[in-house]
Amino acid sequence: MANVRIENVEDHFQKMMKNKEFRRLYEIECAKVALAQKIAEMREDQHLNQKELAARLGVTQQFISQIETGEGRNLTLATIIRIAQSLGHRVRISFPKSTGRGAYLEVA
């Protein structure tokens, strides 16, 4: 039987974060998830479903779903701005000094 080593999740995560490629990909995914959550939150605040937001933007409901699940592959800044404006918001991009963990993205 193979030896099984139990490791604390946080310890394992910290080890993985030392790998530059893992850290880069992790930060990208964090930014995508934060953006997806914010768009869904703004849409829900306007009492819109995905189909209604899609109609405002002239896109499909599936496109909105892909964005809100973080699966949108080619989401451009122009599209992010259009979404924000259609929901009564604006986009603010900031580059704060790194704290060593995670990316930062703000949609105001």
Secondary structure, DSSP 8 states (H G I E B T S, - for coil): --------HHHHHHHHHTSHHHHHHHHHHHHHHHHHHHHHHHHHHTT--HHHHHHHHTS-HHHHHHHHTT--SS--HHHHHHHHHHTT--EE-------SS----EE-
